[in-house]
Amino acid sequence: MAAIPSRTVWRDPAWNSRVTMAVIFVALLLPVGYFAEFNPLVLFEASSLRAAKQFLATFIPPAHSPEFLKLAAEATWKTVAIATVGIFFALLIAIPLSLVANQSLSISMIGVNRMCFFCHSLRYAIRWLLIGLRSIPELVWALLFVRAVGLGDTAGVMAIALTYGGMLGKVFMEIFESAEAEPTRALLRNGAGRLQAFFYGALPACLPELVSYTIYRWECAIRASVIMGFVGAGGLGQQMELSMRMLAGGEVFSFLAIFVLLVWIADLISKALRRILD
């Protein structure tokens, strides 16, 4: 009679290291949460639950009057316009700066001649400029521009243009430098200029990734434009902030629903564009 094989015991070889890393992570996270005064139990206190219940009760029924829907449509259009125009100006900032700061388009990289001190300094100055632009959140830029140009859509557009210009410029520069460099260097060795090497060497290989990241940042700009509206930068956020001040829960609920629908539509558009590029 054949012997019955013993049951195979499967064990993750990295189990010990994973458990150790999880324990270390929790041990570091707990004091950080303590110093941040993070206390989710506050949400379940009697006063917090009572206030939340009273405010949520005003959400029903949602606002749907013709005057409100017209106002919401105008605010939604402004939100999309702020994000789109802001991304357009961000591209005007990001594309030239990323090209100048890009090392793969430098003639010195192919050994033709050595980079001069001025060009070297200019490249690093632009890199620091991109760091400065993206290190300041768009909400802070919006606060500054609201003080400078007043309430309205202009502050939101300029805030998105500066912050996202720094983000797009950094990522574009990394995409150019991580792409296959041989076509670009071949063009440079044969006497092509930097723009010719870019358009015929780097851009065809990088274009799908550039467009994909730009679309993603456009989605983020739509969400950011709503948040900036709370500081007076126009769009849905500004109207929602006014409704919250007046404790108009039905209007707030309708604005939230519109915002979710807007992000969903933006996601559908981005997926369609990515499918076309693929």
Buried (B, 14 or more C-beta within 10 A) or exposed (E): EEEEEEEEEEEEEEEEEEEEEEEEEEEEEEEEEEEEEEEEEEEEEEEEEEEEEEEEEBBEEBBEEEEBEEBBEEBBEBBBBBBBBBBEBBBEBBBEBBBBBBEBBBBEBBEEEEBEEEEEEBBEEBBEBBEEBBEBBBBEBBBBBBEEEEEBBBBBBBBBBBBBBBBBBBBBBEBBBEBEBEBBBEBBEEEBEBEBBBEEBBBEBBEEBBBBBBBEBBBBBBBBBBBBBBBBBBBBBBBBBBBBEEEBBBBBBBBBEBBEEBBEEBEEEBEEBBEEEE
